[in-house]
Each structure stands twice: as C-alpha cells, then as structure tokens.
Amino acid sequence: MVSCGKMQALAISTQLIRAIGSLHDKATHSMETKKRSFVVIATEPTPNPGAFKFNLNQKAAASTHAFNNEFEAEGDPFAEKIFSFGVVTALLIHDRFVSVTLDSPDEWEFFLDPILQCIQEDLVYYEGEESTEPASTGSILDKIDLETFDQLPDSTKMQIIDVYMDETVRPALAADGGGVLVTEVAGDVVKIRYQGACGSCSKSQSSTLTAMQNILQNNVSPNLRVIVGSSSGQGQGHNIGSY
C-alpha cells in the first residue's frame, strides 16, 4: 500500500514534471519564432520618395511596430541597427512588410542594399503583447448607436474611431508602407500620428488627412475634425494599433 506521504510526493513530482515540460515547450516555441528566416521578395517605392517598402516572404509582426526616431528604437536590437545607419527617420514593421524612411531620397543609392541585407539578417518576429482584457464578443459598432456618438465619453469615441480606421484607412496606408495611430480624442477633435512612410509624406498633411476626415464625418459624426498631433504619454514605442 502506498502511504499518503508518498502519494503527495508523487503528485508534486508529477506537477513539477508538467511545469518543466510546459516551460520547455514555451522556450522551444520562442527560439523557433526568433529563428524565422526572412527574405525580401520585393522592394517597392512609395508615394513618399524618401521611403521604400520591403515585402517579406512571411509575417514579421503580430501587430504594428513603429519607430519614429533613434530614441524610440532604444532597447530594440533590430530597430537600433536600422537607425544606426544614421540616415533613417522612420521604421515600420507591419504584417508582411518593413518600411524604412530616409532623410533624403538620394540616400537610397547608397543604403538600399545595406538596409535590405540588415532586414534579412537581423529582423526577428515581433510577437503581440498579451492582452489582459477579456476576449471580445463582437465589434463595438454592434453595441453602440452612432446617433448618440457626440454624447459618448471620449474613450468610447476613440474605440469607435479606431474600428473605422482598421476597416477603411489603415489598409490603404499599409499598401503604401505607412500607418496611423489615433493618439487622442477630445470632443470633436481626433488627434493622429502618422507611422512609417506616411510620416514625412507631403500628402499626409493634405489629401490623406482630408480623406481620413471625410471617412469619419460620413460614417461616424459630421462634427469630427482630424488633426496631426500626439497626446502626452502616447504614440511612442512598440506594439502600436490593432491593425
């Protein structure tokens, strides 16, 4: 007969073995993830003459990661290496592409090959941050009457606007190597921050901004106004946006 003490010890040993196995599986998955081999299958110019879009053979990020200067790149080995070229002003990693913006379009003559090589040798997969929020049961648009939009709290307005950005604006910008972050909603004013190739593109302050505002006015509220700006404590770092 097995004593209670031996049974407890056996149970503890079994739990430890399972825990170690789980940690091993996670470590193996992490190593396999970081060892992904990325190949640039196409290089595209963008509407911004200073930016190029590097299309990849596989997905590079679970969510959008944007860096607008070398200070934002600190702590991220790949971003630090890209900015170490000394001429990079913006970096965007999104889905299956990387876009890089330089100080001047003329610099690409000297840096296109080195940056392409850096992407293929040093890019690692960017995992998404684990959410502490419960799983969504549907779009916020299914739960909100847009006729009451103007009376809603700014935080709720921001969620609604982000959904429309995901569905209409962000896919179009991503096609050109760019992105957009909603940094703040205050009343009728929507503050945004451009990412990647959009940051220094001449169209971002005119036609792109107007098109974005028209989409929100037509679909959400005619009173909305979109401006370029950032709120304190937002818009820097990584894992930006849901699209």
N, C-alpha and C positions, 0 to 999 in steps of 0.2 A: 504493500500500500504506500502511495506517495503522500508525504506529510504536507500540511498546509504551507509550511515554510518553503519546501521545495517547489510547490506549485506556484507560490508567489514569485520565487526567484526565476522560475521558468517563464512566467508571464512577463516579468520585467525584461528578461533576456530577449524574448520574442519582440517586445516593443522596441528595444534598442536596435535589434537587427533590422526591423522595418524602418526605423528612423534613419539609420545609416544608409540603407538602400535608397530611401527617398532622397537624401542629400546627394548620394552618388548620381542618381538619375538627373537631378537638377543641375549638378556640376557638369555632367556629360552634355546635357542639352545646352548649357551656357557655352561650353567650349565649342560644340558643333556650330552654334549660332555665330560665334565670333570668328570661326574659321571659314565662313562663307567666302567663296571666291567671286569677286565682282569683275565683270568685264563691260567696258563701254562699247555698246553695239552701234551707237550713232551719236554724232555730235551736231547739235543744231544751233544756228544763230537765233536770237530772239528779237522782238521789237526794240529792245534796249541794245544799242550797238556795243555797249560795254560788257554785255553778259552772254554767256554760252550755256546751253543746256546739254548735259551729258546723260544720255539714256542708257540704262543698265540692263543686263541680262536677267536680273531678278530683283525682287523687292528689297529695298535697303532700309526702310523705316516703317514702323507700325503707326507712327503719327508724324506730323510735320515738325522738323527741327530747323530753326532759323538762327543765324548769327549775323549781326549787322556791323560788327567791328571786332578787333582782336581782343578786347576786354570781355566781350560776351563769349568768346571762344575759349577763354581760360578754363582749364580743367577738362577739356575735351580734346584728346590726343589728335584725332583726325582734323578737327576744326583748327586747332593750333597749327598743325602742319600746313594747312591750306593758307592760313593768314601769314605764315612765316615767309611766304614769297615776297611780302612787302608791298604788293600792288592790289591785293584783294580788298574789296569794300563790302562784299556781302556773300553769304553762303547759304544755300537752302538744300536740305535733304528731304525728299518727299517721295513716298511710294517707290517708283522705279526710276527716279532720276535725281541728279545732283545739278544744281545751277550755281555758277560762280560769276560774280561781277567784279570787273577790274576798274582801276582808276580811269583808264583811257582805253578805247577800242584798239589803239595802236599797240598796246602792250601784248595783245594776244599773239602777235607774230613771234614773240619770244617765250611766252609762257603757256601756250596751248598744249604742247607735248608734255612739259613737266607736270602740269596740273592733271592732265589725263593719266599720266603714269602714277601720280600720287593717289588718285581715286582708285585705280586698280590695285595698288599695293597696300594702301593704308585704310581704306574705307571698311568699317565694320557695321554690322546690322544694328540699327537703333531700335531697341525694344520700347514699347509704350509703357508709361507709368501705370502701376496698378491703381485702379480707382477704388476709393473707399465707399462710393455711393452704391446703393442697391441697383441691380440690373434694371434698365429702363423697360417699361411695359408698353412703350409706344412713343410717338413723336409728341412734343409739347403742343404742336399745332392741332392735335386731336382733342386736346383738353381745354384749349383757350378760344374764346370768342374774340376774333380780331376787331370787332366793332368796339370792344372795350379797351383796345390797346393803349390809348392815350391815358387811361386811368390806372394802368398797371404799374407796379413797382419797377424801378429801373433795372433791377436784377432779372426780373422776368422778361422785360423788353429785350434785354441783352441775349437771353436764351433763344427767344423767337427770332431775332435778327441773325444769330449765328446759324440757325437752321436754314434760313433762306440763303445765307452766304454759302453754306455747304452744298445746297441744291442748285444754285444758279451762278454765283460769282466765282467761287474757288476753283471749280473745274476749268473754267475758261482761263483763269490766271495761271493755273498749273500747266496748261498746254503751252504757255509762253515762258515757263521757267520761274514763275512768281507765285506769290500768295498774299493773303491779307489776314491780319489779326484785328478783331474788334477789341479795343483796349478799354473802352468805357462807353456807357450810355447814360446821358444826363438829360432827362426830359425828352426833348425832341432832337437833341444833338447826339449823333453817333460818331465817336472818335475811332479812327482806324490807324493801323500801322502796316505799311507795305512790307513784304518779305521778298527775299531773293531778287530776281531780275526787275521786279516792279519798283524797287526802292528808289532807283535813280533814273527810271524811265521818264521821258518827257511827257508821255501820255498819261502817266499816273496822276498828274495834277490837273488834267483837263478831261479828256474824253472818258477815261476809265472811271474817274471819280464821278462824273456826271451819269454814266451808265449805271454805276452802283447805286447812286441816289435814286435814279428813276425806278430801278427794280424794287427798292424798298418802299418808295412812295406809292407805286402801283399795287404792290402786294400786301403791304403791312399798314402803313399810315401815310397820308399825303403831307403830313406835317414834318416828317423826318428830314433832317439835314445831315449830310455826311461831310466830315472834315478830317484832314490828316493831322494826327496828334497822338500823344500817348499819355496815359494817366500814371501817376506815381506808383512804383512797385509792380507795374505790369509791363509786358511786352519785351522782357529780356529773358535770355536763357533758352531753355530747350523744351521739347515736347509741347509745341505751340499749336493750338487749334485741334479740332476734331477731324477735319477733313484730311 
